[in-house]
């Protein structure tokens, strides 16, 4: 977490390899979505847990703030002057289960780009 990958992305959700141990270790800076025989049993905080071998960590989700950058090019103002903007903001995942199961890390980029670009364009169009 927190470092760029070879293709320029920042990992926010990890899927651990299959584990069949009675000791689960959840690293600091993450929350784990845990299942028991395939059914979710909830969110686990960082720490060490002793559970039967059929408990499994399905996802590790970062609790850190995630920097996000995007550009809006050739956006007209109210006076029809074209400007380009670079926008940076921090993203924080509040509800890890909803994020993983509803939005998903694969769809997050598209969702952010679409909503933020349109919001920024609407704001710029009102400027003179």
GIVENCOR-V452211 format. One record per residue. RES is the residue in three letters. SS is DSSP state (2 for helix, 1 for strand, 0 for the rest). PHI is phi in whole degrees, -180 to 180 (* if undefined). D_FIRST is the distance of its C-alpha to the first C-alpha in Angstrom with 2 decimals. Layout:
# GIVENCOR-V452211
res:RES ss:SS phi:PHI d_first:D_FIRST
res:RES ss:SS phi:PHI d_first:D_FIRST
This chain:
# GIVENCOR-V452211
res:UNK ss:0 phi:* d_first:0.00
res:UNK ss:0 phi:84 d_first:3.79
res:UNK ss:0 phi:-118 d_first:5.71
res:UNK ss:1 phi:-73 d_first:8.32
res:UNK ss:0 phi:-87 d_first:9.60
res:UNK ss:0 phi:-61 d_first:13.36
res:UNK ss:0 phi:-93 d_first:14.47
res:UNK ss:0 phi:93 d_first:12.79
res:UNK ss:0 phi:-88 d_first:10.36
res:UNK ss:1 phi:-115 d_first:6.89
res:UNK ss:0 phi:-66 d_first:5.45
res:UNK ss:0 phi:-123 d_first:6.30
res:UNK ss:1 phi:-135 d_first:8.31
res:UNK ss:1 phi:-114 d_first:8.66
res:UNK ss:0 phi:-113 d_first:12.31
res:UNK ss:0 phi:-66 d_first:13.30
res:UNK ss:0 phi:-68 d_first:16.43
res:UNK ss:0 phi:-59 d_first:19.70
res:UNK ss:0 phi:-131 d_first:20.39
res:UNK ss:0 phi:-131 d_first:23.86
res:UNK ss:0 phi:-127 d_first:23.85
res:UNK ss:0 phi:-85 d_first:25.21
res:UNK ss:1 phi:-110 d_first:22.42
res:UNK ss:1 phi:-107 d_first:19.06
res:UNK ss:1 phi:-114 d_first:16.29
res:UNK ss:1 phi:-111 d_first:13.56
res:UNK ss:0 phi:-67 d_first:10.98
res:UNK ss:0 phi:-64 d_first:11.07
res:UNK ss:0 phi:92 d_first:8.75
res:UNK ss:1 phi:-136 d_first:9.08
res:UNK ss:1 phi:-125 d_first:12.30
res:UNK ss:1 phi:-112 d_first:13.82
res:UNK ss:1 phi:-94 d_first:16.39
res:UNK ss:1 phi:-111 d_first:19.07
res:UNK ss:1 phi:-125 d_first:22.17
res:UNK ss:1 phi:-124 d_first:25.52
res:UNK ss:0 phi:53 d_first:27.40
res:UNK ss:0 phi:89 d_first:25.52
res:UNK ss:1 phi:-102 d_first:26.08
res:UNK ss:1 phi:-63 d_first:23.36
res:UNK ss:1 phi:-112 d_first:24.03
res:UNK ss:1 phi:118 d_first:21.53
res:UNK ss:1 phi:-102 d_first:18.45
res:UNK ss:1 phi:-111 d_first:17.77
res:UNK ss:0 phi:-79 d_first:16.41
res:UNK ss:0 phi:-59 d_first:14.66
res:UNK ss:1 phi:145 d_first:17.29
res:UNK ss:1 phi:-108 d_first:19.52
res:UNK ss:1 phi:-131 d_first:21.82
res:UNK ss:1 phi:-107 d_first:24.87
res:UNK ss:0 phi:-137 d_first:25.67
res:UNK ss:0 phi:-60 d_first:27.86
res:UNK ss:0 phi:-65 d_first:26.48
res:UNK ss:0 phi:-86 d_first:26.60
res:UNK ss:1 phi:-85 d_first:23.70
res:UNK ss:1 phi:-142 d_first:20.46
res:UNK ss:1 phi:-85 d_first:16.80
res:UNK ss:1 phi:-83 d_first:16.53
res:UNK ss:1 phi:-142 d_first:13.09
res:UNK ss:1 phi:-112 d_first:10.07
res:UNK ss:1 phi:-116 d_first:9.11
res:UNK ss:1 phi:-66 d_first:6.88
res:UNK ss:0 phi:-104 d_first:9.64
res:UNK ss:0 phi:-80 d_first:8.48
res:UNK ss:0 phi:-77 d_first:10.37
res:UNK ss:1 phi:-112 d_first:9.27
res:UNK ss:1 phi:-73 d_first:11.67
res:UNK ss:1 phi:-137 d_first:13.96
res:UNK ss:1 phi:-131 d_first:16.94
res:UNK ss:1 phi:-150 d_first:19.97
res:UNK ss:1 phi:-117 d_first:23.56
res:UNK ss:1 phi:-118 d_first:26.86
res:UNK ss:1 phi:-108 d_first:29.65
res:UNK ss:1 phi:51 d_first:33.41
res:UNK ss:1 phi:-100 d_first:33.50
res:UNK ss:1 phi:-80 d_first:37.07
res:UNK ss:0 phi:-88 d_first:38.03
res:UNK ss:0 phi:-61 d_first:41.13
res:UNK ss:0 phi:-88 d_first:43.23
res:UNK ss:0 phi:66 d_first:41.88
res:UNK ss:0 phi:-96 d_first:40.10
res:UNK ss:1 phi:-85 d_first:37.04
res:UNK ss:1 phi:-130 d_first:33.92
res:UNK ss:1 phi:-121 d_first:30.37
res:UNK ss:1 phi:-128 d_first:27.42
res:UNK ss:1 phi:-111 d_first:23.82
res:UNK ss:1 phi:-117 d_first:21.93
res:UNK ss:1 phi:-122 d_first:18.69
res:UNK ss:1 phi:-151 d_first:17.38
res:UNK ss:1 phi:-105 d_first:14.59
res:UNK ss:1 phi:-112 d_first:13.62
res:UNK ss:0 phi:-134 d_first:13.11
res:UNK ss:0 phi:-90 d_first:13.40
res:UNK ss:0 phi:-82 d_first:16.44
res:UNK ss:0 phi:-116 d_first:17.52
res:UNK ss:2 phi:-62 d_first:14.93
res:UNK ss:2 phi:-66 d_first:17.85
res:UNK ss:2 phi:-63 d_first:19.51
res:UNK ss:2 phi:-61 d_first:16.48
res:UNK ss:2 phi:-68 d_first:15.86
res:UNK ss:2 phi:-86 d_first:19.59
res:UNK ss:2 phi:-103 d_first:21.08
res:UNK ss:2 phi:-85 d_first:19.01
res:UNK ss:0 phi:83 d_first:16.38
res:UNK ss:2 phi:-64 d_first:13.34
res:UNK ss:2 phi:-67 d_first:15.85
res:UNK ss:2 phi:-91 d_first:18.28
res:UNK ss:2 phi:-60 d_first:16.23
res:UNK ss:2 phi:-59 d_first:16.57
res:UNK ss:2 phi:-63 d_first:20.29
res:UNK ss:2 phi:-62 d_first:20.91
res:UNK ss:2 phi:-64 d_first:19.41
res:UNK ss:2 phi:-59 d_first:21.27
res:UNK ss:2 phi:-64 d_first:24.48
res:UNK ss:2 phi:-72 d_first:24.69
res:UNK ss:2 phi:-72 d_first:23.56
res:UNK ss:2 phi:-62 d_first:25.65
res:UNK ss:2 phi:-68 d_first:28.68
res:UNK ss:2 phi:-63 d_first:28.31
res:UNK ss:2 phi:-66 d_first:28.14
res:UNK ss:2 phi:-61 d_first:31.03
res:UNK ss:2 phi:-64 d_first:33.07
res:UNK ss:2 phi:-68 d_first:32.54
res:UNK ss:2 phi:-67 d_first:33.54
res:UNK ss:2 phi:-61 d_first:36.59
res:UNK ss:0 phi:-85 d_first:37.95
res:UNK ss:0 phi:-87 d_first:37.92
res:UNK ss:0 phi:-110 d_first:41.04
